[in-house]
Amino acid sequence: MLTRIGMTVALVIAVLATAHFAFRPPSLEGRTITRAVEASTSTVLGRLALEPPSRQNGGSGVISMLDGPDALAARIALIREAEVALDVQYYIWARDTTGLILLDELRKAAGRGVRIRLLLDDNGLRGLDNDLAALDALPNVEVRLFNPFIFRRLKPLGYAFDFVRLNRRMHNKSLTADGAVSILGGRNIGDVYFGFGSGVQFLDTDVMVTGKAAVDIGADFDRYWQSRSSHPIARIVGQVNQNALDRMVSDASKAASSTDGRLYFERLRSSNLVRQIVAGTLSFEWTEVVVISDDPAKGMGEAEHKDLLFPQLMALLSKPSQSVDLVSAYFIPGRAFSDMLAALARSGIRVRILTNSQAATDVVVVHSAYAKYRPQLLRSGVALYELKPEYSARDEPHMEGRAGSSRASLHSKTLAVDEKRIFIGSFNFDPRSVFLNTEMGVLIDSPRMAKDLSTYFSERFHQVSYVPELTGDAAIAWAEIGTDGVRIFHQTEPGTNFMSRLLLRILGLLPIEWLL
């Protein structure tokens, strides 16, 4: 019996080892080499970046974008205004209304002669092979996949024999037009990120940058574009379906002309941000901005520690003297970062953290890992806020009348220190972002933006969140502001039931935190 089991195990190992070497990504030999374009005053966006007096000092212009519809409208506007080149990099691109429309906007831009470089993480693509291959076949367009799966229909099968490579994903998100203006932050491409439709609404933060920051983002895109993990899609997907492009254009048109689509895009047309982009009258805050990203070699597990985003970010922020305000959708601090936050709080630094409640999160296993660090953080004086699923961005004064669901899930990743500097990017404060996925973001010297986040913590987040507090017997109770303004307490995680809490306990026992 043992001999038979041993032979079976040996056979499985042999099959997986053979598959590991047989199904490797294709060679990169002959791959084209291109570079980001420089901003020029010959383009509308270039003039926006180069003409302001502040630009002469090597500064960067920034505009924050909290509103989902505005974030989509700004992307569409940049694509439409682009005259020379578009560099686009995302982790997830959904084949839904907003995803199809943005793909079609890229197609139209290529038709105007704009060079398109589209770099997508292959894990975040579902049903887009034909669309992307058809787009790639057009003049002026090149599409590449980061750490691609060789089996296209059964992608998860690849993990069985190529887990180490495929477990490393490109989580970066940016769009740069004419080397002059970039959008980056936490949003992927899909309806849930832009407040479209009746599903869950992801609350997120993006920033539009110009000047030196846009130049640095272009250079960073080049690093990823030429990395060993980026493969031309034509070598992965193979022959292009002749009808794919027509189908994509038709599907995008149908999506935009649907009842929901018409209502949503009518709202986009009224966006002040779009009008300012088209008119070249955007009012940027000019300041110092540092672009931080992981070395793309992280996608192969070959990056040095000093070239990773997290240690760079921690070094730039150094020791806070007053406050730390952190917003992280998927917050798993780990032992070292948890100890650091606890030590800061004990030393008198105000530390406040907003993350998802169990009822709001879209990844329960992440919440199970976060829950293990909650008691230590609370004992040390760290203030925790857990977003309610009922919260809607439409409740905010500056987002009145916007489209979107009334059910929310946090997706933002921001960090403000001493109400002076703020980090906005793709980085989740969890082990996956620290060690496995590639990430990017910007550290902005902006007391105004940092204080805005601080004000949200002081005046708003306690109203839209459950606030966990330690009770006298060292248990945790969750405080909530009721509709009558009176604080009520929950003795178990609000919005959950016995089975969901049991599942959370079981998931918390699994030794998988390093994967999350």
Buried (B, 14 or more C-beta within 10 A) or exposed (E): EEEEEEEEEEEEEEEEEEBBEEBEBEEBEEBEEBBBBBBBEEBBBBBBBBEBEBBEEEBBBBBBBBBBBBBBBBBBBBBBBBBBBBBBBBBBBBBBBBBBBBBBBBBEBBEEEBBBBBBBBBBBBEEBBBBBBBBBBBEBBBBBBBBBBBBBEEBEBBEBBBEEBBBBBBBBBBBBBBBBBBBBBBBBBBBBBBBBBEEBBBBBBBBBBBBBBBBBBBBBBBBBBBBEBBBBBBBBBEEBBEEBBEEBBEBBBEBBEEEBBEEBBEBBEEBEBBBBBEEEEBEBBBBBBBBBBBBBBBBBEEBEEEBBBBEBBEEEBEEBEEBBBBBBBBBBBBEEBBBBBBEBBEEEBBBBBBBBBBBBBBBBBBBBBBBBBBBBBBEBBBBBBBBBBEBBBBBBEEBEEBBBBEBBBBBBBBBBBBBBBBBBBBBBBBBBBBBBBBBBBBBBBBBBBBBBBBEBBEEBBBEBBBBBBEEEEEEBBBBBBEEEEEEEEBEBBBBBEEEBEEBBEEBBEEEEBEBB
